Amino acid sequence: MGVKDAVAERFRELCKDRGIRANELAVISGVTPSTVYSMLDSSRRDVSIITIKKLCDGLEISLGEFFSSPIFDGLEQEIR
């Protein structure tokens, strides 16, 4: 799994834990729903750290809390 897929999976996990949908995450984070859906779309390649930070702010968690998940351990190397 690559880092972008791990980020998307982590947000899916957090939304499920909180019982919210992607469009609700967008609203509480101050981003457009299309931004969230684009980030969750596996065919899209990149996601910005600014978007990740805004979504974390909406969920009231730090970047450290977001990235301290086993999903980020052992990711594939991005340099090919």
DODREN-823552 format. One record per residue (C-alpha): x, y, z; residue number from 0. Coordinates in pm, 1 decimal, decimal comma, m for minus. Each point is the difference from the previous one (the first is absolute). Layout:
N
pt xx X	yy Y	zz Z	drenkol NUM
...
% end
This chain:
80
pt xx 0,0	yy 0,0	zz 0,0	drenkol 0
pt xx 125,1	yy 346,7	zz m85,4	drenkol 1
pt xx m17,3	yy 303,3	zz 225,3	drenkol 2
pt xx m293,1	yy 160,4	zz m186,8	drenkol 3
pt xx m209,8	yy m315,8	zz 39,9	drenkol 4
pt xx 97,4	yy m20,4	zz 366,9	drenkol 5
pt xx m107,7	yy 362,2	zz 55,6	drenkol 6
pt xx m335,9	yy m67,3	zz m165,7	drenkol 7
pt xx m48,4	yy m318,4	zz 201,2	drenkol 8
pt xx 84,8	yy 180,3	zz 324,1	drenkol 9
pt xx m262,3	yy 267,6	zz m69,9	drenkol 10
pt xx m256,4	yy m269,1	zz m83,4	drenkol 11
pt xx 81,1	yy m168,1	zz 331,6	drenkol 12
pt xx m33,3	yy 324,6	zz 195,7	drenkol 13
pt xx m330,3	yy 86,9	zz m168,2	drenkol 14
pt xx m136,5	yy m346,7	zz 73,9	drenkol 15
pt xx 109,6	yy 25,1	zz 365,6	drenkol 16
pt xx m180,3	yy 334,5	zz 32,2	drenkol 17
pt xx m303,3	yy m101,7	zz m201,3	drenkol 18
pt xx 40,3	yy 274,7	zz m258,7	drenkol 19
pt xx m3,4	yy m3,3	zz m378,1	drenkol 20
pt xx 254,6	yy 154,0	zz m235,4	drenkol 21
pt xx m217,4	yy 302,8	zz m72,0	drenkol 22
pt xx m38,4	yy 63,8	zz 374,7	drenkol 23
pt xx 378,5	yy m15,6	zz 35,9	drenkol 24
pt xx 24,7	yy 262,4	zz m272,9	drenkol 25
pt xx m245,9	yy 232,9	zz 174,0	drenkol 26
pt xx 165,4	yy m20,1	zz 342,8	drenkol 27
pt xx 342,6	yy 45,7	zz m160,8	drenkol 28
pt xx m85,3	yy 297,8	zz m218,4	drenkol 29
pt xx 85,5	yy m171,3	zz m327,3	drenkol 30
pt xx m221,5	yy m87,5	zz m292,5	drenkol 31
pt xx m156,3	yy m345,7	zz m16,4	drenkol 32
pt xx 173,9	yy m48,5	zz m335,5	drenkol 33
pt xx 335,1	yy 44,9	zz 176,6	drenkol 34
pt xx m81,4	yy m278,6	zz 245,2	drenkol 35
pt xx m141,1	yy m232,6	zz m265,7	drenkol 36
pt xx 303,6	yy 64,8	zz m218,5	drenkol 37
pt xx 231,6	yy m86,1	zz 289,0	drenkol 38
pt xx m192,8	yy m324,2	zz 60,8	drenkol 39
pt xx 4,5	yy m95,8	zz m369,8	drenkol 40
pt xx 262,0	yy m267,8	zz m57,2	drenkol 41
pt xx 54,9	yy 112,8	zz m360,1	drenkol 42
pt xx 126,0	yy 340,2	zz 117,8	drenkol 43
pt xx 368,9	yy 0,0	zz 77,0	drenkol 44
pt xx 88,9	yy 286,2	zz 234,5	drenkol 45
pt xx m146,6	yy 163,9	zz 305,8	drenkol 46
pt xx 144,9	yy 314,0	zz 155,4	drenkol 47
pt xx 115,7	yy 24,6	zz 358,4	drenkol 48
pt xx m207,7	yy 318,4	zz 29,1	drenkol 49
pt xx m314,4	yy m198,9	zz m82,8	drenkol 50
pt xx 98,8	yy m268,1	zz 251,0	drenkol 51
pt xx 53,1	yy 269,0	zz 265,8	drenkol 52
pt xx m338,8	yy 161,7	zz m69,4	drenkol 53
pt xx m175,5	yy m335,5	zz 25,1	drenkol 54
pt xx 184,9	yy m76,6	zz 323,9	drenkol 55
pt xx m104,2	yy 340,9	zz 134,3	drenkol 56
pt xx m360,1	yy m84,3	zz m84,5	drenkol 57
pt xx 31,7	yy m328,1	zz 187,4	drenkol 58
pt xx 173,2	yy 183,0	zz 286,8	drenkol 59
pt xx 310,9	yy m215,6	zz m15,1	drenkol 60
pt xx 364,3	yy 88,6	zz m54,1	drenkol 61
pt xx 208,8	yy m111,4	zz m294,4	drenkol 62
pt xx 193,7	yy m211,9	zz 248,0	drenkol 63
pt xx m317,2	yy m178,9	zz 108,1	drenkol 64
pt xx m99,6	yy m48,9	zz m362,4	drenkol 65
pt xx 330,8	yy m154,4	zz m102,6	drenkol 66
pt xx 45,6	yy m208,8	zz 317,3	drenkol 67
pt xx m192,8	yy m290,8	zz m144,2	drenkol 68
pt xx 127,2	yy m344,7	zz m94,5	drenkol 69
pt xx m123,8	yy 62,4	zz m355,3	drenkol 70
pt xx 306,1	yy 220,7	zz m57,2	drenkol 71
pt xx 249,6	yy m258,0	zz 124,7	drenkol 72
pt xx 168,4	yy m189,5	zz m280,1	drenkol 73
pt xx m127,8	yy 206,1	zz m291,2	drenkol 74
pt xx 145,6	yy m62,7	zz m342,6	drenkol 75
pt xx 294,8	yy 215,9	zz m93,4	drenkol 76
pt xx m113,2	yy 297,2	zz m209,4	drenkol 77
pt xx 332,8	yy 37,3	zz m181,6	drenkol 78
pt xx 3,4	yy m230,7	zz m297,7	drenkol 79
% end
